[in-house]
Amino acid sequence: MGNHSDCTWFDQVPKIELHLHLEGAIPLETFQQLIDKYEPPAGRLSMAQLKERFDFRDFPHFLTTWSWKNQYLREYDDFALIAEETAKDLLRQNIRYVEMIFSPSTFLGQELTVQGITEAIRRGLNCVPGIEVGLVVDLVRDDGPSKAALTLSAASEVRDLGVLGINIGGTEHEFPPELFEPVYNKARRLGFYTSAHAGEGAGPASIWGAINSLEVDRIGHGTRAVEDERLMAHIQDNQIPIEVCPLSNVKTRVVDVIENHPVRRFFERGLAISINTDDPMMFGNSLADEYRALVDRCGFSRRDILSLIRGGIDTSWQLPQAKEALLSSFISSPAWRY
């Protein structure tokens, strides 16, 4: 056991996050600042009212709230602001490396471009040394494959801004992975890594689709894989990485209570998993909270948590030498003890 108390070890251990939506990770104070910018005084929300907005009845309600939130991101400077403030918040949590998802096509009706949004986000991130952030473009399945293809083409023009890969989030049960097979084929030809939200808002068939049609490098969530033993075996045999988001799944009612989350079964089975927060502004969680919940309520040990952090490094989209350097820096941290 290290010298850190139970209440701070989870905060102090160095961390990595591979499934984090920028628009869902804005610090609440920063988001309130954006509301104040665009709303007349009568329409502004107190912090208590803002937190109440993020109490979700179910997954569709979460998606509706996600859309409501996006109306307050209207200018390039807004994206630079949220990128900078989110990076500062992550650094305070000792999160050293992030693969950050953002959804530029959501905002194109406001005369913004994918390229301009990406540039603004990178501008904000560059203001915060000490944390490395790779970008992942969400092609937004609700927009359909044609718009996804346009977003991909635009993203390819700004790859030099640290755009590592693509993802599809949104209404999973209405827009199955198979629709996006040509887009994912093109993404691979362009040299992008690929992931997809699957097994969150829909069942095992969605995960099979992400694997077989999209040939993803990682699966986002994958929670409902446990409903199909053949799928579990396939994921295990092929070591397909899963970006697990336990507290998110509880908040959106995909899982009823954390004790029933399949993360422990995934871990015991030797699946390649990482632990992530998904949308911490909207769910009120942090990576430290995730780790603490796994230890306190799901049978994990501190040693297991360190193993999960290593898993995050292993399944990240960094070059091998960068992974080695990051792991070395983590291991040298005084908190890297259990």
N, C-alpha and C positions, 0 to 999 in steps of 0.2 A: 504493500500500500504506500502511495506517495504521501507527501506532507500536506496535501490539499484536503479541505473538509468536503463532506458530501455535497454541500450546497454550492460549492464553487468549482469542483473538479470538472464538471460537465461544461461549465462556461470557459474554463481556462485551457482545456485540451484543444490543440489545433484541429481545424475542421476543413472539410471540402463539401461542396454542394453541386449536384449535377442536374437537379430539376427544380429550378427557381424561376418563376415568372416575374419579370421586372415590374409589370403593371400591378401585380399582386403582392409586391414586396416593399412598396413605398412606405416609409415611416409614416405613421398616422398624422404626426404634426405637419409633415410636408404635404400630405394629401389635403389636410384641412386648409393649408395655405393656398392650395390650388382652388379649392371650393370658394374660399374668400375672394380669390382673384376674379372669379367668373360669376358668382352669385350676388344679387343685391343683398343688403343686410338681412332682409326678412327671410331669405332662403338659405342662410348659412346654418351650419350644424354645430352644436356643442360636441365636445369630445365624447360625452356619454351617448349622445344621439348617433354619432358616427359609429361607435362600437356596436350599438344596437342594430345598425344596418347590416352588420356582418354576422348576425346570428341566423343561420340558414336552416330552413325547414327540410330541404332535400337538395339533391344535385341540380335539378332544374332551377330552383330558387337561387342557388349559387351562381348559375350562368346568367340569370337575369340581373343579379346584383353586379356581376362582372361588367355587363354592358352599361349599366347605370354609371359605374365608376369612370368608364372611359371617356365620358363627355367632358371631363375636366382636363383632358390632355389635348390641347388644341394648337399649340405652337412648338416650334423646334426647341425653344428655350425651356418649355415644360419638360421635354424629354431629357435635356441636359441636366436640369434640376433634379429630376427623380433619379437619374443614373448616379449623380454625384452623392446625393443624400442616402440612397440605398447602399452604395458602396461603403460610405462612412459607417453606416449601421452594421453592415456585415463585418467590417474590419474590427469594430468594437466587440464583436462576438468571437473574434479570433478565427474567422473564416478566411482562409488564405487563398483559396482557389475556387472559382465558380464558373459553371457553364450556364449562362443566363438566357432564358427564353424571352423573346419579345415578339409582339404581334403587330407589325407595321401596317398590314393591309387593313386593319380595323379603322385606321385613321386617315385613309387616303381621300375620303370624301371631304376632308377639311383642307384640301389643296396642299397636302403634304405628300412627300414621296418616300418610298422605301429607302432610297439612298440617303435622303436628307435626314430622316429619322435615325438611321443607323449612324450617320456622322455625328448627330447631336448626342446620341447615347454615348458614343466613344469619347466625345469631347468632355462629357460629364465624368466618365470613368477615369479619364486621364488626370483629373484633378485630385485623385485619391491614390497616392503611392502606397505600396505595402500589400495590395491585393491584386491578383491577376484574374481577369474576367474574359472568358471566351463567350462569344455570342451565338445563339441558336435562334434561327428565324422560324416562328410558328406560321405555317401556311394557312391556318384557320380553316378547318374542314367545312364549316358552315358556308364559306364563300364559294365552295365548289372547286373542282379540279382546274377549270379554265383560269380562274383568278389566281389559284395556287401556282399555276405555271408562270403567270406574269410576275408574281411576287418572287418566285425562285430566280427568274431571269434578272430582275432588278437586284436581288441580293448578291448574285454572282458578280455584279459590277463593283461591289464594295467588300469583297472578300478580304482585301488587305487591311480592313479595319478589325480583323480578328473574328470574322464570321466563320465558325467551324462547321456548322451543320444546320439541319432543318428538323422540324417536328410538325405534327398536326394535333391541335387541341380543339375543343369545342364540343358540339353535340354528337357524341360518339355513336349513339344508337341510330341516328338519322343519316349519318354520312360515314358509311363503313370504309375501312381501309382500301378495299379493292378499287374504289373510284379513283384513287390517287396513284395507282401503279405506274402509269406513264411518267408522272411528275417525279416520282422517286427514282425511276430509271434514269431520268435526265440528271437528277441531283447527284447520283453516283458518278455519272459520266463527267460532271463538273468537278468532282473531287470532294463533295460534301459528305460528312458523316450524317447518319439518319437515325431518328427515333420517332416514336408515335405514341400518343396517349391511347392505351388499349387496356380493356379489363377494368375500367373505372366506371364509366357510364353505361357500359354494355358488358356482355358475358364473354366466355372463352372463345366464341367464334370470332370476336373482334381481335383477340390476341393472335389466333391462327392466321387471320387475314394480314395482320401487321408482319408476321413472320414469313408467310408464304408468298403474299403478293408484293409487299413493300420491301421484304428482305432487310428489315431494320437492323442497325447495329446495336440498339438498345430498345427496351420497352419502357414507356412511361406508365407508372403505376402497376399494371399487371396483377392487380389485387385478386381478381376473380379467376385466376389460373387454377386455384385450388379446387374449382368445381369440375375439373377435367383431369383425371389422372394421366391420361396419355399426353396431354399438353404439358403437365408438370415434368414428366419423364423427358419429353423432347427439349424443354428449356434446360433441364439439368444436363442431359447428354451433350447438348451443343453449347452449354455455358453462355446462353444469351443473357446479357446483363439486364437487370430490372432496376429502374429508378423508383424505389419504394418510398411512399409518402404516408406514413401511418396516421399521424394526427389529422392531416387533411382528409383522409378517408373517413375518419370519425366525424369530423365537422360537417362534411357533405352527406352524411348518413349512408355512405357506401358500406360502411361497417358500423355496427351498433355501438360497440364499446371496444376500447383498445385491446383488452384481453382477448378478443375474438379476431384480432387482425392476423392474417396469415404470415406476417413477417417472421415469426419464430419458426414456423414450418419451413419457410424458404431458407432460413439460415441453417437449420439442422440438416436440411437436405443438401446443403452445399451449393445452393444457387449463387450466382454472381450478382450480389445486390449492393446497392448504396442506400443511405438514409437521407431523406430530403424533406424540406418544409413546404414546397409547392408555392403557396401564396400566404406568407406569414403575416402580412398586414391584415388580410381578410380573415385569417384563422386565429390570430393572436398567439401563434407558436413561434418557437425558435429552434435551432438545431440542438441547443442544450436541452430544451424541453423534450425534444424527440428522444434524445439519448436517455434522459432521466426517466421518461415513461417506459422505455424498453427495459431499463434496469428495475424500476419499482414495480412494474405491473405485467411484464411479459417474460420474466425469467432470464433476462440477459445479465451478464456480469460486465464489469468495467473492461476486463480483458476482451470480451466479445465486442464491446464498443470500439476498441482500438482495431480489432479485426475488420469491423464494418468500415471504419475510416480508411483502412488500407484497401478495402474493396472499392471504395470510391475512387481512390487514386488509380487502382488497376484498371477500372472500367471507364476512366475519363478519356477524353479525346486529345490528350497531350501526346507529344512525341515521347518515345521511351526514355530518352535522357532527361527530359523534363520531369517525368514521373519519378525517376530515381532521385533527382535533386529535391523534389517536393517531399518525398518520403523521408529522405535524409534530414531535411529541416524539421519535419514533424517529430521524428525520433529524438532529435537533439533537444527538443523542448522540455523544460523541467516538468511539464504536466503529462508527458508521455510515460506515465506510470499508472499502475492500478493496484 
